[in-house]
Amino acid sequence: MPNRPVLTAADIDAVVGWTVIRAARRAARLLALTLKDHELTPVEFGVLAQLAAARGELTQAEVARAVEVRPQSVAPVIDGLSSRGLLRREGARGRGRSGRLVLSDAGAALLRAAFPDVLATNPAFARPGTEQAGPVNEALLHFLTESPFEPV
């Protein structure tokens, strides 16, 4: 076909967004394996971690934004964590009112047990020959916090 683009692997690797997507998928698999012994998924870990970082209460919508998923997608995750006693809902829920999510003592204990294992995956993201993943993490955090893109 005469109109077929001619691309090399280097051309494809030059697309930062595509590289990030590929890396995110691999990172998700790494974290899933790491969290398996704790009976957590990466998203469940993220929900517990965000609740711990908030040092208080978050709404379901706030949790969804913090873990970069849609509120509808995080609902079954929250329901599952709640049924396992890892978080609890507080306050009245209903039309126009958002209930608050609070990390339970059991959720805090599980997060304390899982966090060191998750943190130990950082060298997988470091430049070969170093143990420093800082520049990669800083670039990704910049993208997450400073990018004008808003998810739909």
N, CA, C and O atoms as a GROMACS GRO file, in nm:
protein
  608
    1MET      N    1   0.083  -0.119   0.000
    1MET     CA    2   0.000   0.000   0.000
    1MET      C    3   0.087   0.123   0.000
    1MET      O    4   0.170   0.140   0.089
    2PRO      N    5   0.070   0.210  -0.097
    2PRO     CA    6   0.158   0.325  -0.111
    2PRO      C    7   0.142   0.430  -0.001
    2PRO      O    8   0.236   0.504   0.026
    3ASN      N    9   0.027   0.440   0.063
    3ASN     CA   10   0.005   0.544   0.164
    3ASN      C   11   0.036   0.498   0.306
    3ASN      O   12   0.010   0.571   0.401
    4ARG      N   13   0.090   0.379   0.320
    4ARG     CA   14   0.121   0.327   0.453
    4ARG      C   15   0.237   0.407   0.513
    4ARG      O   16   0.339   0.425   0.448
    5PRO      N   17   0.222   0.455   0.638
    5PRO     CA   18   0.333   0.529   0.699
    5PRO      C   19   0.450   0.436   0.728
    5PRO      O   20   0.432   0.318   0.758
    6VAL      N   21   0.567   0.491   0.718
    6VAL     CA   22   0.687   0.415   0.749
    6VAL      C   23   0.734   0.461   0.887
    6VAL      O   24   0.781   0.574   0.904
    7LEU      N   25   0.720   0.372   0.984
    7LEU     CA   26   0.759   0.403   1.121
    7LEU      C   27   0.864   0.304   1.168
    7LEU      O   28   0.867   0.189   1.125
    8THR      N   29   0.949   0.351   1.255
    8THR     CA   30   1.046   0.263   1.318
    8THR      C   31   1.007   0.249   1.466
    8THR      O   32   0.922   0.321   1.516
    9ALA      N   33   1.070   0.156   1.531
    9ALA     CA   34   1.048   0.141   1.675
    9ALA      C   35   1.086   0.270   1.748
    9ALA      O   36   1.020   0.308   1.845
   10ALA      N   37   1.190   0.336   1.702
   10ALA     CA   38   1.231   0.463   1.763
   10ALA      C   39   1.124   0.571   1.745
   10ALA      O   40   1.101   0.652   1.835
   11ASP      N   41   1.059   0.573   1.628
   11ASP     CA   42   0.950   0.669   1.606
   11ASP      C   43   0.837   0.646   1.706
   11ASP      O   44   0.784   0.740   1.764
   12ILE      N   45   0.802   0.521   1.724
   12ILE     CA   46   0.694   0.488   1.818
   12ILE      C   47   0.736   0.522   1.961
   12ILE      O   48   0.658   0.577   2.037
   13ASP      N   49   0.860   0.489   1.996
   13ASP     CA   50   0.909   0.518   2.131
   13ASP      C   51   0.920   0.668   2.157
   13ASP      O   52   0.926   0.709   2.273
   14ALA      N   53   0.922   0.750   2.054
   14ALA     CA   54   0.929   0.895   2.070
   14ALA      C   55   0.795   0.955   2.113
   14ALA      O   56   0.790   1.072   2.152
   15VAL      N   57   0.688   0.878   2.107
   15VAL     CA   58   0.556   0.927   2.148
   15VAL      C   59   0.543   0.904   2.299
   15VAL      O   60   0.513   0.793   2.343
   16VAL      N   61   0.565   1.009   2.375
   16VAL     CA   62   0.569   0.998   2.521
   16VAL      C   63   0.439   0.941   2.577
   16VAL      O   64   0.443   0.853   2.663
   17GLY      N   65   0.327   0.987   2.530
   17GLY     CA   66   0.198   0.938   2.580
   17GLY      C   67   0.182   0.789   2.564
   17GLY      O   68   0.134   0.721   2.654
   18TRP      N   69   0.222   0.736   2.447
   18TRP     CA   70   0.212   0.593   2.423
   18TRP      C   71   0.308   0.517   2.513
   18TRP      O   72   0.275   0.409   2.563
   19THR      N   73   0.427   0.571   2.535
   19THR     CA   74   0.524   0.507   2.625
   19THR      C   75   0.469   0.504   2.766
   19THR      O   76   0.484   0.403   2.836
   20VAL      N   77   0.406   0.612   2.810
   20VAL     CA   78   0.347   0.617   2.944
   20VAL      C   79   0.236   0.513   2.958
   20VAL      O   80   0.227   0.446   3.060
   21ILE      N   81   0.153   0.500   2.856
   21ILE     CA   82   0.045   0.400   2.860
   21ILE      C   83   0.104   0.260   2.872
   21ILE      O   84   0.059   0.181   2.955
   22ARG      N   85   0.203   0.230   2.790
   22ARG     CA   86   0.265   0.097   2.798
   22ARG      C   87   0.328   0.074   2.934
   22ARG      O   88   0.315  -0.034   2.992
   23ALA      N   89   0.398   0.176   2.985
   23ALA     CA   90   0.463   0.164   3.115
   23ALA      C   91   0.358   0.150   3.227
   23ALA      O   92   0.379   0.075   3.322
   24ALA      N   93   0.248   0.222   3.214
   24ALA     CA   94   0.143   0.214   3.317
   24ALA      C   95   0.084   0.074   3.323
   24ALA      O   96   0.055   0.022   3.431
   25ARG      N   97   0.066   0.014   3.208
   25ARG     CA   98   0.013  -0.123   3.207
   25ARG      C   99   0.109  -0.220   3.273
   25ARG      O  100   0.068  -0.308   3.350
   26ARG      N  101   0.237  -0.205   3.244
   26ARG     CA  102   0.337  -0.292   3.307
   26ARG      C  103   0.346  -0.263   3.457
   26ARG      O  104   0.356  -0.356   3.537
   27ALA      N  105   0.341  -0.136   3.495
   27ALA     CA  106   0.344  -0.100   3.637
   27ALA      C  107   0.223  -0.156   3.710
   27ALA      O  108   0.236  -0.203   3.823
   28ALA      N  109   0.108  -0.153   3.647
   28ALA     CA  110  -0.013  -0.208   3.708
   28ALA      C  111   0.004  -0.358   3.733
   28ALA      O  112  -0.038  -0.409   3.838
   29ARG      N  113   0.064  -0.429   3.638
   29ARG     CA  114   0.088  -0.572   3.657
   29ARG      C  115   0.187  -0.597   3.771
   29ARG      O  116   0.168  -0.688   3.852
   30LEU      N  117   0.292  -0.515   3.778
   30LEU     CA  118   0.391  -0.527   3.886
   30LEU      C  119   0.326  -0.504   4.021
   30LEU      O  120   0.347  -0.581   4.115
   31LEU      N  121   0.247  -0.398   4.031
   31LEU     CA  122   0.181  -0.369   4.158
   31LEU      C  123   0.077  -0.476   4.192
   31LEU      O  124   0.061  -0.511   4.309
   32ALA      N  125   0.007  -0.527   4.092
   32ALA     CA  126  -0.091  -0.633   4.118
   32ALA      C  127  -0.022  -0.756   4.177
   32ALA      O  128  -0.072  -0.816   4.271
   33LEU      N  129   0.093  -0.792   4.122
   33LEU     CA  130   0.168  -0.906   4.177
   33LEU      C  131   0.217  -0.876   4.319
   33LEU      O  132   0.211  -0.963   4.406
   34THR      N  133   0.263  -0.756   4.340
   34THR     CA  134   0.314  -0.715   4.471
   34THR      C  135   0.202  -0.715   4.576
   34THR      O  136   0.224  -0.754   4.690
   35LEU      N  137   0.083  -0.672   4.536
   35LEU     CA  138  -0.028  -0.659   4.630
   35LEU      C  139  -0.108  -0.787   4.648
   35LEU      O  140  -0.194  -0.796   4.736
   36LYS      N  141  -0.081  -0.886   4.564
   36LYS     CA  142  -0.158  -1.011   4.568
   36LYS      C  143  -0.155  -1.074   4.707
   36LYS      O  144  -0.258  -1.119   4.757
   37ASP      N  145  -0.038  -1.079   4.770
   37ASP     CA  146  -0.026  -1.139   4.903
   37ASP      C  147  -0.106  -1.062   5.008
   37ASP      O  148  -0.142  -1.118   5.112
   38HIS      N  149  -0.134  -0.936   4.981
   38HIS     CA  150  -0.212  -0.854   5.074
   38HIS      C  151  -0.362  -0.856   5.038
   38HIS      O  152  -0.444  -0.792   5.104
   39GLU      N  153  -0.394  -0.930   4.934
   39GLU     CA  154  -0.532  -0.940   4.884
   39GLU      C  155  -0.590  -0.803   4.850
   39GLU      O  156  -0.704  -0.771   4.883
   40LEU      N  157  -0.508  -0.724   4.781
   40LEU     CA  158  -0.548  -0.592   4.733
   40LEU      C  159  -0.516  -0.580   4.585
   40LEU      O  160  -0.421  -0.642   4.536
   41THR      N  161  -0.596  -0.503   4.514
   41THR     CA  162  -0.564  -0.464   4.377
   41THR      C  163  -0.495  -0.328   4.383
   41THR      O  164  -0.500  -0.261   4.486
   42PRO      N  165  -0.429  -0.286   4.275
   42PRO     CA  166  -0.370  -0.152   4.275
   42PRO      C  167  -0.472  -0.041   4.303
   42PRO      O  168  -0.441   0.054   4.375
   43VAL      N  169  -0.591  -0.052   4.249
   43VAL     CA  170  -0.692   0.052   4.273
   43VAL      C  171  -0.737   0.051   4.419
   43VAL      O  172  -0.754   0.156   4.480
   44GLU      N  173  -0.756  -0.069   4.475
   44GLU     CA  174  -0.792  -0.077   4.617
   44GLU      C  175  -0.682  -0.016   4.704
   44GLU      O  176  -0.710   0.058   4.798
   45PHE      N  177  -0.557  -0.048   4.672
   45PHE     CA  178  -0.445   0.013   4.744
   45PHE      C  179  -0.452   0.165   4.733
   45PHE      O  180  -0.434   0.236   4.833
   46GLY      N  181  -0.478   0.215   4.612
   46GLY     CA  182  -0.487   0.359   4.592
   46GLY      C  183  -0.597   0.423   4.673
   46GLY      O  184  -0.579   0.532   4.728
   47VAL      N  185  -0.712   0.358   4.682
   47VAL     CA  186  -0.823   0.411   4.761
   47VAL      C  187  -0.782   0.420   4.908
   47VAL      O  188  -0.801   0.524   4.972
   48LEU      N  189  -0.726   0.312   4.962
   48LEU     CA  190  -0.684   0.313   5.102
   48LEU      C  191  -0.576   0.418   5.126
   48LEU      O  192  -0.580   0.489   5.226
   49ALA      N  193  -0.480   0.426   5.035
   49ALA     CA  194  -0.371   0.524   5.051
   49ALA      C  195  -0.423   0.667   5.046
   49ALA      O  196  -0.380   0.751   5.124
   50GLN      N  197  -0.516   0.695   4.955
   50GLN     CA  198  -0.570   0.832   4.946
   50GLN      C  199  -0.651   0.867   5.071
   50GLN      O  200  -0.645   0.980   5.118
   51LEU      N  201  -0.725   0.771   5.124
   51LEU     CA  202  -0.797   0.798   5.248
   51LEU      C  203  -0.701   0.824   5.363
   51LEU      O  204  -0.725   0.912   5.446
   52ALA      N  205  -0.592   0.749   5.368
   52ALA     CA  206  -0.491   0.771   5.472
   52ALA      C  207  -0.426   0.908   5.456
   52ALA      O  208  -0.405   0.979   5.554
   53ALA      N  209  -0.394   0.944   5.332
   53ALA     CA  210  -0.328   1.073   5.307
   53ALA      C  211  -0.420   1.190   5.340
   53ALA      O  212  -0.372   1.296   5.379
   54ALA      N  213  -0.550   1.171   5.324
   54ALA     CA  214  -0.646   1.278   5.351
   54ALA      C  215  -0.659   1.304   5.501
   54ALA      O  216  -0.710   1.408   5.543
   55ARG      N  217  -0.613   1.210   5.581
   55ARG     CA  218  -0.619   1.221   5.728
   55ARG      C  219  -0.759   1.261   5.774
   55ARG      O  220  -0.776   1.340   5.868
   56GLY      N  221  -0.854   1.206   5.709
   56GLY     CA  222  -0.991   1.239   5.745
   56GLY      C  223  -1.085   1.167   5.654
   56GLY      O  224  -1.077   1.045   5.639
   57GLU      N  225  -1.171   1.240   5.595
   57GLU     CA  226  -1.277   1.181   5.516
   57GLU      C  227  -1.275   1.236   5.374
   57GLU      O  228  -1.241   1.353   5.352
   58LEU      N  229  -1.312   1.151   5.279
   58LEU     CA  230  -1.326   1.193   5.140
   58LEU      C  231  -1.460   1.143   5.088
   58LEU      O  232  -1.512   1.042   5.135
   59THR      N  233  -1.514   1.214   4.991
   59THR     CA  234  -1.633   1.163   4.924
   59THR      C  235  -1.590   1.061   4.821
   59THR      O  236  -1.471   1.050   4.788
   60GLN      N  237  -1.686   0.986   4.769
   60GLN     CA  238  -1.657   0.889   4.664
   60GLN      C  239  -1.600   0.960   4.541
   60GLN      O  240  -1.508   0.908   4.478
   61ALA      N  241  -1.654   1.076   4.507
   61ALA     CA  242  -1.604   1.151   4.391
   61ALA      C  243  -1.460   1.197   4.413
   61ALA      O  244  -1.380   1.193   4.320
   62GLU      N  245  -1.428   1.240   4.535
   62GLU     CA  246  -1.291   1.283   4.565
   62GLU      C  247  -1.193   1.166   4.557
   62GLU      O  248  -1.082   1.181   4.506
   63VAL      N  249  -1.236   1.050   4.605
   63VAL     CA  250  -1.151   0.931   4.595
   63VAL      C  251  -1.130   0.895   4.449
   63VAL      O  252  -1.018   0.864   4.408
   64ALA      N  253  -1.237   0.898   4.370
   64ALA     CA  254  -1.226   0.864   4.228
   64ALA      C  255  -1.127   0.956   4.158
   64ALA      O  256  -1.044   0.910   4.080
   65ARG      N  257  -1.136   1.086   4.184
   65ARG     CA  258  -1.041   1.181   4.123
   65ARG      C  259  -0.898   1.151   4.167
   65ARG      O  260  -0.806   1.156   4.086
   66ALA      N  261  -0.880   1.119   4.293
   66ALA     CA  262  -0.746   1.094   4.347
   66ALA      C  263  -0.682   0.969   4.286
   66ALA      O  264  -0.561   0.964   4.269
   67VAL      N  265  -0.762   0.868   4.254
   67VAL     CA  266  -0.707   0.746   4.197
   67VAL      C  267  -0.724   0.740   4.045
   67VAL      O  268  -0.696   0.638   3.983
   68GLU      N  269  -0.773   0.851   3.987
   68GLU     CA  270  -0.783   0.866   3.842
   68GLU      C  271  -0.877   0.765   3.778
   68GLU      O  272  -0.846   0.708   3.673
   69VAL      N  273  -0.993   0.742   3.841
   69VAL     CA  274  -1.097   0.659   3.781
   69VAL      C  275  -1.230   0.734   3.791
   69VAL      O  276  -1.243   0.829   3.868
   70ARG      N  277  -1.326   0.690   3.714
   70ARG     CA  278  -1.458   0.752   3.718
   70ARG      C  279  -1.529   0.714   3.848
   70ARG      O  280  -1.508   0.605   3.901
   71PRO      N  281  -1.614   0.804   3.899
   71PRO     CA  282  -1.687   0.773   4.023
   71PRO      C  283  -1.768   0.643   4.012
   71PRO      O  284  -1.778   0.568   4.109
   72GLN      N  285  -1.825   0.617   3.894
   72GLN     CA  286  -1.901   0.494   3.876
   72GLN      C  287  -1.811   0.371   3.885
   72GLN      O  288  -1.853   0.266   3.934
   73SER      N  289  -1.687   0.384   3.839
   73SER     CA  290  -1.594   0.271   3.841
   73SER      C  291  -1.541   0.243   3.981
   73SER      O  292  -1.509   0.128   4.013
   74VAL      N  293  -1.532   0.346   4.062
   74VAL     CA  294  -1.477   0.326   4.196
   74VAL      C  295  -1.584   0.276   4.293
   74VAL      O  296  -1.550   0.225   4.400
   75ALA      N  297  -1.711   0.290   4.258
   75ALA     CA  298  -1.819   0.248   4.349
   75ALA      C  299  -1.808   0.101   4.389
   75ALA      O  300  -1.815   0.072   4.508
   76PRO      N  301  -1.791   0.007   4.294
   76PRO     CA  302  -1.779  -0.133   4.336
   76PRO      C  303  -1.653  -0.160   4.418
   76PRO      O  304  -1.652  -0.247   4.505
   77VAL      N  305  -1.547  -0.085   4.392
   77VAL     CA  306  -1.424  -0.100   4.470
   77VAL      C  307  -1.451  -0.058   4.614
   77VAL      O  308  -1.413  -0.127   4.708
   78ILE      N  309  -1.516   0.055   4.630
   78ILE     CA  310  -1.548   0.105   4.764
   78ILE      C  311  -1.642   0.010   4.836
   78ILE      O  312  -1.625  -0.018   4.954
   79ASP      N  313  -1.742  -0.042   4.763
   79ASP     CA  314  -1.834  -0.138   4.824
   79ASP      C  315  -1.759  -0.262   4.873
   79ASP      O  316  -1.786  -0.313   4.981
   80GLY      N  317  -1.664  -0.311   4.791
   80GLY     CA  318  -1.586  -0.427   4.829
   80GLY      C  319  -1.499  -0.401   4.950
   80GLY      O  320  -1.491  -0.484   5.041
   81LEU      N  321  -1.432  -0.286   4.953
   81LEU     CA  322  -1.348  -0.251   5.067
   81LEU      C  323  -1.432  -0.233   5.193
   81LEU      O  324  -1.390  -0.271   5.302
   82SER      N  325  -1.549  -0.177   5.176
   82SER     CA  326  -1.640  -0.158   5.289
   82SER      C  327  -1.688  -0.292   5.343
   82SER      O  328  -1.691  -0.311   5.465
   83SER      N  329  -1.724  -0.384   5.254
   83SER     CA  330  -1.771  -0.516   5.300
   83SER      C  331  -1.660  -0.595   5.368
   83SER      O  332  -1.688  -0.684   5.449
   84ARG      N  333  -1.535  -0.564   5.337
   84ARG     CA  334  -1.422  -0.629   5.403
   84ARG      C  335  -1.382  -0.558   5.531
   84ARG      O  336  -1.290  -0.602   5.601
   85GLY      N  337  -1.450  -0.449   5.564
   85GLY     CA  338  -1.422  -0.375   5.687
   85GLY      C  339  -1.299  -0.287   5.679
   85GLY      O  340  -1.244  -0.248   5.783
   86LEU      N  341  -1.254  -0.254   5.557
   86LEU     CA  342  -1.132  -0.174   5.540
   86LEU      C  343  -1.160  -0.024   5.535
   86LEU      O  344  -1.069   0.057   5.555
   87LEU      N  345  -1.283   0.012   5.509
   87LEU     CA  346  -1.325   0.151   5.516
   87LEU      C  347  -1.471   0.151   5.555
   87LEU      O  348  -1.538   0.047   5.549
   88ARG      N  349  -1.521   0.266   5.594
   88ARG     CA  350  -1.662   0.276   5.628
   88ARG      C  351  -1.719   0.406   5.571
   88ARG      O  352  -1.648   0.504   5.549
   89ARG      N  353  -1.847   0.401   5.550
   89ARG     CA  354  -1.920   0.519   5.503
   89ARG      C  355  -1.978   0.589   5.625
   89ARG      O  356  -2.030   0.524   5.716
   90GLU      N  357  -1.968   0.721   5.626
   90GLU     CA  358  -2.026   0.799   5.735
   90GLU      C  359  -2.109   0.912   5.677
   90GLU      O  360  -2.083   0.958   5.566
   91GLY      N  361  -2.206   0.954   5.752
   91GLY     CA  362  -2.291   1.065   5.709
   91GLY      C  363  -2.404   1.017   5.620
   91GLY      O  364  -2.404   0.905   5.569
   92ALA      N  365  -2.497   1.106   5.603
   92ALA     CA  366  -2.615   1.074   5.523
   92ALA      C  367  -2.580   1.078   5.375
   92ALA      O  368  -2.515   1.171   5.327
   93ARG      N  369  -2.625   0.975   5.304
   93ARG     CA  370  -2.609   0.972   5.160
   93ARG      C  371  -2.745   0.991   5.098
   93ARG      O  372  -2.847   0.954   5.156
   94GLY      N  373  -2.746   1.048   4.982
   94GLY     CA  374  -2.872   1.065   4.911
   94GLY      C  375  -2.858   1.171   4.806
   94GLY      O  376  -2.750   1.226   4.784
   95ARG      N  377  -2.967   1.199   4.743
   95ARG     CA  378  -2.967   1.298   4.636
   95ARG      C  379  -2.917   1.433   4.688
   95ARG      O  380  -2.976   1.492   4.778
   96GLY      N  381  -2.810   1.480   4.630
   96GLY     CA  382  -2.755   1.609   4.668
   96GLY      C  383  -2.668   1.605   4.793
   96GLY      O  384  -2.612   1.707   4.832
   97ARG      N  385  -2.656   1.490   4.855
   97ARG     CA  386  -2.573   1.477   4.975
   97ARG      C  387  -2.473   1.364   4.951
   97ARG      O  388  -2.509   1.255   4.907
   98SER      N  389  -2.350   1.392   4.980
   98SER     CA  390  -2.248   1.289   4.960
   98SER      C  391  -2.204   1.235   5.095
   98SER      O  392  -2.169   1.310   5.186
   99GLY      N  393  -2.206   1.103   5.106
   99GLY     CA  394  -2.153   1.040   5.226
   99GLY      C  395  -2.002   1.049   5.224
   99GLY      O  396  -1.940   1.067   5.119
  100ARG      N  397  -1.944   1.036   5.339
  100ARG     CA  398  -1.799   1.044   5.351
  100ARG      C  399  -1.743   0.903   5.369
  100ARG      O  400  -1.808   0.816   5.427
  101LEU      N  401  -1.623   0.882   5.320
  101LEU     CA  402  -1.552   0.755   5.334
  101LEU      C  403  -1.439   0.774   5.433
  101LEU      O  404  -1.366   0.873   5.426
  102VAL      N  405  -1.425   0.681   5.524
  102VAL     CA  406  -1.323   0.690   5.628
  102VAL      C  407  -1.247   0.558   5.633
  102VAL      O  408  -1.307   0.451   5.627
  103LEU      N  409  -1.117   0.566   5.642
  103LEU     CA  410  -1.032   0.447   5.655
  103LEU      C  411  -1.055   0.385   5.793
  103LEU      O  412  -1.049   0.455   5.895
  104SER      N  413  -1.082   0.255   5.797
  104SER     CA  414  -1.102   0.186   5.925
  104SER      C  415  -0.967   0.148   5.984
  104SER      O  416  -0.863   0.159   5.917
  105ASP      N  417  -0.968   0.102   6.108
  105ASP     CA  418  -0.845   0.055   6.170
  105ASP      C  419  -0.788  -0.064   6.094
  105ASP      O  420  -0.667  -0.075   6.076
  106ALA      N  421  -0.876  -0.153   6.047
  106ALA     CA  422  -0.831  -0.269   5.970
  106ALA      C  423  -0.771  -0.224   5.837
  106ALA      O  424  -0.671  -0.280   5.792
  107GLY      N  425  -0.831  -0.124   5.774
  107GLY     CA  426  -0.777  -0.070   5.648
  107GLY      C  427  -0.641  -0.006   5.670
  107GLY      O  428  -0.551  -0.022   5.588
  108ALA      N  429  -0.628   0.068   5.781
  108ALA     CA  430  -0.500   0.132   5.812
  108ALA      C  431  -0.392   0.026   5.837
  108ALA      O  432  -0.278   0.042   5.793
  109ALA      N  433  -0.427  -0.082   5.907
  109ALA     CA  434  -0.330  -0.189   5.934
  109ALA      C  435  -0.287  -0.258   5.805
  109ALA      O  436  -0.169  -0.287   5.786
  110LEU      N  437  -0.383  -0.285   5.716
  110LEU     CA  438  -0.349  -0.348   5.588
  110LEU      C  439  -0.261  -0.256   5.504
  110LEU      O  440  -0.167  -0.303   5.440
  111LEU      N  441  -0.292  -0.128   5.503
  111LEU     CA  442  -0.211  -0.031   5.428
  111LEU      C  443  -0.069  -0.025   5.484
  111LEU      O  444   0.027  -0.020   5.408
  112ARG      N  445  -0.056  -0.026   5.617
  112ARG     CA  446   0.078  -0.026   5.678
  112ARG      C  447   0.157  -0.149   5.638
  112ARG      O  448   0.279  -0.142   5.620
  113ALA      N  449   0.090  -0.263   5.625
  113ALA     CA  450   0.158  -0.387   5.586
  113ALA      C  451   0.196  -0.386   5.438
  113ALA      O  452   0.303  -0.435   5.401
  114ALA      N  453   0.109  -0.332   5.353
  114ALA     CA  454   0.131  -0.335   5.208
  114ALA      C  455   0.226  -0.226   5.159
  114ALA      O  456   0.299  -0.246   5.062
  115PHE      N  457   0.224  -0.110   5.225
  115PHE     CA  458   0.298   0.005   5.173
  115PHE      C  459   0.448  -0.023   5.154
  115PHE      O  460   0.501   0.014   5.050
  116PRO      N  461   0.517  -0.085   5.249
  116PRO     CA  462   0.660  -0.112   5.226
  116PRO      C  463   0.685  -0.200   5.102
  116PRO      O  464   0.784  -0.180   5.032
  117ASP      N  465   0.597  -0.295   5.076
  117ASP     CA  466   0.614  -0.381   4.959
  117ASP      C  467   0.595  -0.302   4.830
  117ASP      O  468   0.667  -0.321   4.732
  118VAL      N  469   0.496  -0.212   4.831
  118VAL     CA  470   0.472  -0.127   4.713
  118VAL      C  471   0.590  -0.032   4.693
  118VAL      O  472   0.638  -0.014   4.580
  119LEU      N  473   0.636   0.027   4.800
  119LEU     CA  474   0.751   0.118   4.792
  119LEU      C  475   0.876   0.045   4.741
  119LEU      O  476   0.959   0.105   4.673
  120ALA      N  477   0.888  -0.081   4.773
  120ALA     CA  478   1.004  -0.160   4.729
  120ALA      C  479   1.005  -0.185   4.578
  120ALA      O  480   1.105  -0.233   4.525
  121THR      N  481   0.896  -0.153   4.508
  121THR     CA  482   0.895  -0.167   4.362
  121THR      C  483   0.961  -0.048   4.293
  121THR      O  484   0.984  -0.054   4.172
  122ASN      N  485   0.992   0.059   4.365
  122ASN     CA  486   1.049   0.179   4.303
  122ASN      C  487   1.173   0.154   4.218
  122ASN      O  488   1.184   0.214   4.111
  123PRO      N  489   1.266   0.068   4.259
  123PRO     CA  490   1.383   0.045   4.174
  123PRO      C  491   1.350  -0.007   4.034
  123PRO      O  492   1.430   0.009   3.942
  124ALA      N  493   1.234  -0.068   4.017
  124ALA     CA  494   1.195  -0.113   3.883
  124ALA      C  495   1.176   0.004   3.787
  124ALA      O  496   1.177  -0.014   3.665
  125PHE      N  497   1.160   0.123   3.841
  125PHE     CA  498   1.137   0.243   3.760
  125PHE      C  499   1.261   0.332   3.750
  125PHE      O  500   1.255   0.442   3.696
  126ALA      N  501   1.371   0.283   3.804
  126ALA     CA  502   1.495   0.362   3.805
  126ALA      C  503   1.574   0.340   3.677
  126ALA      O  504   1.559   0.238   3.610
  127ARG      N  505   1.656   0.436   3.647
  127ARG     CA  506   1.748   0.423   3.535
  127ARG      C  507   1.846   0.311   3.566
  127ARG      O  508   1.894   0.301   3.679
  128PRO      N  509   1.877   0.225   3.469
  128PRO     CA  510   1.971   0.116   3.494
  128PRO      C  511   2.102   0.166   3.556
  128PRO      O  512   2.157   0.268   3.514
  129GLY      N  513   2.149   0.093   3.655
  129GLY     CA  514   2.274   0.131   3.721
  129GLY      C  515   2.254   0.226   3.836
  129GLY      O  516   2.351   0.262   3.905
  130THR      N  517   2.129   0.270   3.860
  130THR     CA  518   2.102   0.358   3.974
  130THR      C  519   1.988   0.298   4.054
  130THR      O  520   1.918   0.208   4.007
  131GLU      N  521   1.969   0.347   4.171
  131GLU     CA  522   1.853   0.308   4.253
  131GLU      C  523   1.756   0.425   4.262
  131GLU      O  524   1.662   0.421   4.342
  132GLN      N  525   1.778   0.529   4.184
  132GLN     CA  526   1.705   0.653   4.195
  132GLN      C  527   1.592   0.660   4.092
  132GLN      O  528   1.618   0.674   3.973
  133ALA      N  529   1.468   0.650   4.137
  133ALA     CA  530   1.353   0.662   4.048
  133ALA      C  531   1.295   0.803   4.054
  133ALA      O  532   1.193   0.832   3.991
  134GLY      N  533   1.359   0.891   4.129
  134GLY     CA  534   1.307   1.026   4.151
  134GLY      C  535   1.274   1.105   4.027
  134GLY      O  536   1.164   1.159   4.018
  135PRO      N  537   1.364   1.115   3.928
  135PRO     CA  538   1.334   1.196   3.810
  135PRO      C  539   1.211   1.146   3.733
  135PRO      O  540   1.132   1.226   3.682
  136VAL      N  541   1.195   1.015   3.724
  136VAL     CA  542   1.078   0.960   3.655
  136VAL      C  543   0.953   0.998   3.732
  136VAL      O  544   0.855   1.046   3.674
  137ASN      N  545   0.955   0.976   3.863
  137ASN     CA  546   0.839   1.006   3.946
  137ASN      C  547   0.806   1.155   3.942
  137ASN      O  548   0.689   1.192   3.934
  138GLU      N  549   0.907   1.239   3.946
  138GLU     CA  550   0.884   1.384   3.940
  138GLU      C  551   0.818   1.424   3.809
  138GLU      O  552   0.727   1.506   3.808
  139ALA      N  553   0.863   1.366   3.699
  139ALA     CA  554   0.804   1.397   3.569
  139ALA      C  555   0.659   1.352   3.563
  139ALA      O  556   0.573   1.424   3.512
  140LEU      N  557   0.631   1.234   3.614
  140LEU     CA  558   0.493   1.184   3.613
  140LEU      C  559   0.403   1.265   3.706
  140LEU      O  560   0.290   1.297   3.672
  141LEU      N  561   0.454   1.300   3.823
  141LEU     CA  562   0.376   1.383   3.914
  141LEU      C  563   0.348   1.520   3.853
  141LEU      O  564   0.240   1.576   3.871
  142HIS      N  565   0.446   1.575   3.783
  142HIS     CA  566   0.425   1.702   3.714
  142HIS      C  567   0.312   1.689   3.613
  142HIS      O  568   0.224   1.775   3.606
  143PHE      N  569   0.313   1.582   3.536
  143PHE     CA  570   0.208   1.559   3.438
  143PHE      C  571   0.072   1.548   3.507
  143PHE      O  572  -0.027   1.605   3.460
  144LEU      N  573   0.067   1.475   3.619
  144LEU     CA  574  -0.062   1.456   3.688
  144LEU      C  575  -0.113   1.584   3.752
  144LEU      O  576  -0.234   1.606   3.757
  145THR      N  577  -0.023   1.668   3.800
  145THR     CA  578  -0.068   1.787   3.874
  145THR      C  579  -0.069   1.915   3.793
  145THR      O  580  -0.145   2.007   3.824
  146GLU      N  581   0.013   1.924   3.690
  146GLU     CA  582   0.027   2.049   3.617
  146GLU      C  583  -0.031   2.045   3.476
  146GLU      O  584  -0.041   2.149   3.410
  147SER      N  585  -0.070   1.927   3.430
  147SER     CA  586  -0.124   1.915   3.294
  147SER      C  587  -0.259   1.982   3.285
  147SER      O  588  -0.342   1.964   3.374
  148PRO      N  589  -0.284   2.059   3.178
  148PRO     CA  590  -0.415   2.123   3.162
  148PRO      C  591  -0.525   2.026   3.125
  148PRO      O  592  -0.643   2.062   3.125
  149PHE      N  593  -0.490   1.902   3.092
  149PHE     CA  594  -0.587   1.801   3.051
  149PHE      C  595  -0.676   1.764   3.168
  149PHE      O  596  -0.627   1.735   3.277
  150GLU      N  597  -0.805   1.764   3.146
  150GLU     CA  598  -0.902   1.718   3.246
  150GLU      C  599  -0.974   1.598   3.190
  150GLU      O  600  -1.026   1.604   3.078
  151PRO      N  601  -0.978   1.486   3.265
  151PRO     CA  602  -1.049   1.369   3.214
  151PRO      C  603  -1.198   1.397   3.197
  151PRO      O  604  -1.256   1.480   3.266
  152VAL      N  605  -1.256   1.325   3.104
  152VAL     CA  606  -1.397   1.343   3.074
  152VAL      C  607  -1.482   1.263   3.171
  152VAL      O  608  -1.605   1.266   3.162
   0.00000   0.00000   0.00000
